[in-house]
Amino acid sequence: MRQKIREYNGLLTDSDQILYFFSMHGHYSEIGDRGYLVGSDGVATDAYGDTWLSYDDLRTDLAPCKAKHVLLALDACHSGSFGIRNKSGPDVPAYDIAEDCATQVGKAMQYSGRQFCTSGNKDANTPAKSLFAARFLEALRKGGTGGIVRFDDLEYFLGKIESPRPESGSFRGHAGGDFVFVRKGNCSIVEGAVPGRPQSATQSAVLGTPLNAGTLISLETSERINSTDIGIGTPVQMRVRTDVKSDNRVVIRAGAPALGRIIEVEKASYNHPECVVLEAVLVKAVDGQQISLLGNKQSFCGQFNNESMEVSPFRVIIATIINNAVIGEAKTDTTAFLWDAPAIIKPPGQSGHLLTLAAGNSVMLEFQGPLDFAKLTGGDVISFTVAQPVIVNGKTTIAAGALATGLITNVSREKDGYVSVTLEARQAYAVDGQQILLRSTPQLIKRKVDAENSSPYQSFKFRSFVQTDVKIRI
C-alpha cells in the first residue's frame, strides 16, 4: 500500500484530485495510542505492527503528494484514530449556489485541501457489511445540487449512520479547499481554464429581447375545475391565448402553458352562491424561462345551493408581467413549454431529452405572506414558490419561481395567545409540468395572535428534498 501511494505521488500534479478509499481490517493500540490499517497479508499476532500500515506512516506518505486535493476515506475498525475530527458536521446538504457549474467547482477548488472521513471513532468496530460504503455511494448517486457533490454533502449522507457514528476532518496540508465530485458531463471544460481558479460564465452571442414589467397577457383555463376537488393553493393549468410580442419578436407563444392557482373558495349560503377565485402565477417564454405573473383575481360563481360547482375550460384570465425580463432565442434542446396542455403549439424540429433529477436533491422553498394564524387548521394546503433553480447537468429541472405546495400538519393554540403551526413540503412543479414529490423536516413557526384575532406572517424560507429519482423532459 505504501509503495502504491508513492507511485501516485510521482504521477500527480497540482491540477489533480485523488480519492484514496481503504476498506479493510483496522486496529488501535491503547498502549502506543496508535491506529493501523491491517491488509489481507497483515499478521494478526504482530506485536509491533510491522506488517500493518500505521496512520502515522500513512500521513507521512501522503505529505509529498502534489495533488491539490486529497480525500481519504477509511472504512475500517478504529479508523477514527487517524486524525482530529471536525467538531460538527453539516445538518443539511450544501446550499444551492446560483452560479454556473464551472464557477462553483472553481471556487470550491481554489485552495488546496486535505480531508478525511472514517467509518467510526477510534473505539468503534465497523461491521463487515459496511453501512459507510453504502452511504458513501448514496451520496455520489443522489447527493449535491447541480450535479456537484461536495464534502459537506458526503458528511451529510454519512451522518445518517447511527452506529458506529462516522467522523470527518482535515489533516496536515489543508488550506480550506473542498473536495468535489462532478457527475460526468455536468461541467464543460472551458478552453484556457486554469485548474482551481473560478471561471466566468460564458455570455451568449445572441442578444436577448426585453420583456417589460406590466406587459399584458391573455390566458385561458385548459382544464375543468370542480369545487369539490380543490382548495386554496390548488394549481390550475392554463395556456396563452395570443402571442406576446416585444420588438416585433414573439417572446411568449400562443398555446404556451401557464399556471394559475385557487386563492379562495366560498361555499354557497342563503344569499351568496358558491364561488372560486383564480389568479395566474407563471407562464413559459420561448427561451424556457418561467415568467412570474401578477394575475387579476377572477371569480367564478355557481348556484344558490349546496351542489358542487364546475368551471369549464377556456375561461379567460388577464394578467401582467411582474418583473422586467430578457428573452433569449428559442433553445434547440428544449420544447420551450412547461406542461403538456391541450392545443400546445410545439416549435418544429425540437424534441426534448430526459434528465434524471435524483432523490436527495435539495429544493429551497419560499413563502410570501400573508399567512393568517388565526384561521389555519390542520390539513390546509399552503403554496410556495421555488427560491433557487435546481440544476442537473447544467440545465434547469425546477425553475426559480415555480409553484410548490405544502401541508399544515398541526396547529396548536395556547392560552397566552400564541399559535404554533407545523408544516411540511409536499410537491413542486418541474419545468416539464411534473409534480415532483418532496420531503422536508417539519417546520415549526410560532406567532402571537393580536387583539383582532389575526396575525399575518409575511415570509420565510425552508429547505426540502426530492423524494425519489424522476425523469424530467427538458
N, C-alpha and C positions, 0 to 999 in steps of 0.2 A: 504493500500500500504506500509506503514512504517513497519507494522508487517511482511508482506511477505518478505521485504528486510532483516529484522533482522533474519528471519528464514533461508534465504540463507546464511547470514553471519556465522551462526552456522554450515553450511554444507560444505562450500567451503574451499579449501586448496590452497597452493601456486602452485599446479600443474594445477589449473583450469583457464579457461577464462569464463567470463559471459557477456552476452549482455542483457541490460535492454532496452526494446522498449516501450515507452509511447506514446499512440495515444489518445488524449482527448482534452477537452477544456483547454484553458490557460488564465491567467490574469496577468496584470502588474500594479502595483500601483506606480504612479509617486511620490506620497507623501512619501511613505516609500522606494522608489527605490527598490522594491522587486517583484520578479516574483513568479507565482504559477502554479501548475497543478490542474485542477478542475475535480475531479472524477464524476462518474454518480450520487453520493449521495451528491455532493457539493451543498451548498445553495447559490443561485445566489446573494442574498442580504446580504451575510456575510461580515459585515463591517470590521472585524478584521482577516478574512481568517482562522478562527478556523477549518472550515470544508474543507479546501483546503490543499494541500501539497506544502509548500514553497520550493523553490530551496535551501534556507539555510538549512532547515531540511533534504532535500534530500542529500546534500553534507555531513551533519553530520552523517546520517545513512549509507552512503557508506564508510565513513572513516575507520571503523573497518574491512571492507571486506578483507579477506586474499587472495582472488583470485589474481593471478599475473597480470592479465589483465582485465580491466573493460571497456566496451564500453557502453555509454549511448546515446540512440537515442531519441530525443524529437520532436514528431510530434504534435505540439500544437501552438496555437497563442501566440505570445510574448515569445517564448521559447529561443530566443537569450539572454534573461536576466539571463540565468543560469550561465554563466561564461565569461571569457575573451577569445575571439575568436583568432584563428590564423590570422596573418596579411594577409596571402595569401595562397591559396591552389594550388595544382599542376595543370599545364596546360595540362599535358598528364598523362595517367595511369602509374603506377610504371614500371620501366625499367626491362627488362629481366635480369636474373642472371644466368650465365652459371654454375649452381651447381645443385646437386640433390635436390629433393623436401624436404627431411628431413633436409638437411643443411640449405636451405633457411628459412624454418619455424623456425629452431633452432636459427638462427641469429636474426630473427625478434622478437622472444620471449625471447631473452637473458636478457633483462631488463624489469622491471615492467612498466606497462602503465595504465594511466587513461585518456581516451579520450572521447570526446562527439561530437555529430553533432545535429544540430537543423534545423527545417524547415523554420526558418526566424530569423530576428533580434528582438530586444525587442519591437519594434514598429509594427511589421508585424502581420497581420491576416492571418492565414492559411486556405485555402479553405476546405470545408467539404470533397470533393473528392480529396484526398491528392496526389499531384504530388511527394511529398517527399517519401511516402511509395512506389510508383511505381518505382521511380528511385533507391531506396534502393534495391528493389527486382531485378531490371535490373542489378545492379552492381553484385549481388550474382550469377545471371544466366549467365551473359555474360562477366563480368569484369575479370581482372587479367591475369596472364600468368602462364602456367604450372599447372592450377587448383588451384592456390593460389590467393586469393583476399585480398589485403592489405588495410589499412586505406586510403592510397593515392588513390587507385582505387575507393574506396567509395566516397571520396571527389570529384574525377573527375566526376563521374556519377551524384552526387548531384549538382555539379556546372553547369550542363546543364540547370537547372531550372532558368528561367529569373526572375520570380516574384511569390512569395517572394523569395529572394535570401537566400539559406541555409548558415549556418555558422558552423564552427567546431573549436575545440581547445582541450585543456587538462585542467585537474583540479588537485587539491591537491593530491600528491602521485605519480604523473607521473615522471618516471625516464628515459624516452627516448625509452621505449619499443614500440612495434607496435602490434595492434590487427589484427589478420589474420583469414580469413576463408579458410578452405581447403576442397575442394569438396570430397565427400565420396569416399573412396577407392584410393585417389590420392597418399597419403604417407603411406608407410608401417611402421608399428611400429617396431623399432629396439630393440631387446632384450637387456635389461640393460641400455636403454637410460635414460638420466636424463632430466626431463622436463625443457624447457627453455635453454638448452645447445646445441650448434651446434653438429651435428653428422657427422662423416666422411663417405664419400661414400664407400659402400662395394665393395671390389675387387672381380672380377670374379675368380673362381677357375680354369678356363680354360685359359691357356696361349695363347696369340694371335700369329698369323703368320705375319711376316713382309712383307710389300709390298713396294718395294723401288721406290723412285722417279726415273724417267727415264725409267721405265718398259714400253715396247711397248705393245700396244693393238690394235687389228684389229677390226674395226667396219664396219657396212654397214647400209645404209638408209633403213627404213622399211615403208616408205610412199612415195607417188608420190608428187613431188614438181612442182607446176605451177608458172611461173614467174609473172603471173597477180595477184596471191593471196598472195604474200609475200612482205616483206620489210626488211630493216635492223633490226635485232633483232628477226625476226620470229623464234620460236622454231621448230626444226625438230626432229621427233622421229627416233631413231636408235637402233641397237642391236649389241651384241658382236658376232663375227664370230667364234672364237675358245676360248677354256678355257685358262685362265691366271693362271699359277701355281707359287707357291713360296714354297720352302722346300718340294717339291713333294705333295703339297696340293693345290687343286683348290680354289683360292680365289675370282675369278670372273668367273662365268659360261658362257659357250656358250649359246646364247639366252637371256642373261640378257639384259634388256633395258638400253639404254644410251640416252643422249640428245645432240643435236647439235644446232647450230643457224646460221642464214644467216647473214653474216657480210658485204656483198657487193652485189649490183645488178647493172649490167651495161647494159643499153639498146643498141639495135643494131644501128650501124651507117654505113656510106658508106664503111668503111674499117675495121670494127670490128663487130663481131657477138654479139648477146645478151648472157650475161653470168651471172651466180650466183656463189657466193663464199661461201663455207660452212666450218665450223670448229666444232670439237667436244668439248663439255663442261663438261659433267658429265657422270658417269657410276655407277651402283649399285653393290657393293660387296655382297658376300654371307651372311654376318652378318647384312646387311641392311644399311651399310654406303654408303653415296654418295661420290664418289671419284672424285676429280677435275682433269680434263684432259687439257693437252696442245695439241690442235689439229693442225695438219698440214693443212694449208689453201688449200682446194681443190676447183678448179674452174671447173664448168660445163657450156659448151657453146652450143648454138644452131645455127641458120642460120643467113645469112646476110639479114635479112628482119625485118619487124615490127611485125611479128606474135609472139604470146606468146610461150615460150619455156618450155618444161616439162623435169623434171629429173625423170626417172623411179626408182623404188626401187632397192635395192641390189647394190647400188654404194658403192665402198669400200673407207673407210677413215682410215688412220693410225694416232694414237695419242699416247701420252706418259703420264704417271702418273706425276703430278706436284710435289706433296709432299710425303714424307715418311708416311706410314700409318701402322697400326696394325690391322689385320683382325681376329676377333674372330670366334668362332664356329657359324654355321648357327643357328639362333634362332628358337625355336619351335613355337613361337607365331607370326611369320612373314612369308610372302611369299618370302621375300628377293628380291622383284622386285618392280620397280617403276611404270612402265606403262604396260597396257595390250596390248602389241605389238604383232604382228603375230609371230608364231613359238616360243613363250616363253616356256621354259622348267621349269616347276614348281617342286620344291622338293616334293617327295611323302610324304603324311601324314601331310602336313602343310596347314591348311586352315585359312586364316587371319580372324580377327574380326574387328568390326567397333568401332570407337571412334568419339565423337561429338566435332568438332572444333567450338566453339561458336563465334558468331558475337561479335566484340569488342576486340578479342584477338589481341595484338599488334605484328607486324612483322617489324623488323628492316631491312632496305634495305641498300645496299652499292653499290656505283658506282665506278668502276676503269676506269680511262680515257683511251684515250683522248676523250674529247667532244669538237668538233670544233665549236665555237660560230659563226664563220663567215658563216658557211654553214647550220646552223639549221633553220628549218621553222616550223610553227605551224602544228601539226598533225604528226610529226615524232615520231616513236616508239623508245624508249630507253631501253636498257637491264640493269638489275641489278642482283646482287646475294643477297641471304638472309644472313645477317651478323650473326644472332644468331638463334639457333634452337627454334622452337615453340613446347613446351611440353604440353601434355594433359595426365593426369593420369600417369605421369612418362614415357610416350612414345613420341617419336618424331613424330609430324604430318607434319611439314615443316622443312626440314633439313637445317643446315647452309651450304651455298654454292649453294642452289637450285636456279634455274633460276627464275627471276621475270622480269616483263616488266612494263613500264610506258609510258606516253604520254606527248610530248611537247604541251602544250595548248596555249602558246603565246610566241612570240619573238618580242622584241621591240628594235630597233636600234636608238641610239641617235646621235646627231651631234658631240658630243665630243669623239666619238669612242667607247663608252660603249654599250654593248649589254646585255639586261636583258631577261632572259629565265625563264618561269614559267612551272613547270612540276608537274605531279601527278602520283601516283602509280595506276596500274590497276589490275594486277594479279600476282600470284606466283604459282609455282608448288608444290603440296603436295607430300608426299612420295609414294602415290599410283598413281601419274601422273595426278591427277585432277588439273585443273586450278582454283585456289581459287581467287575469286573476292576481290579486295582490295579497300579501300578508304583512302584518306590522305588529309591533309591540303595542298593546293597548295604551292609548294616550289619555292621561287624566288632566282635565282642566277644571279649575275651581274659580268661581266668581260669586261675589255677593250681589244679591238682587236688591235693587234700590226700592225706595218707598212706593214707586208706581208699579212694582212687581215686574220690572223689565230690566234686563242687563245685557245689552248687545256686546258681543265680543268681536272685535274688528278683524284681527288677522293673526295667523300663526302658521308655522311650517312643521312638518314632520316627515320622517323617512319611512318608506315602505319597501318591500322587496317582491320581485316577480316570483310567483308560486312554483310554476312548472315551465319547462322548456316549451317554447312556442315558435312556430314558423311565421315570419312577418313578410308579406309581399311588398317589395319596395318598387 
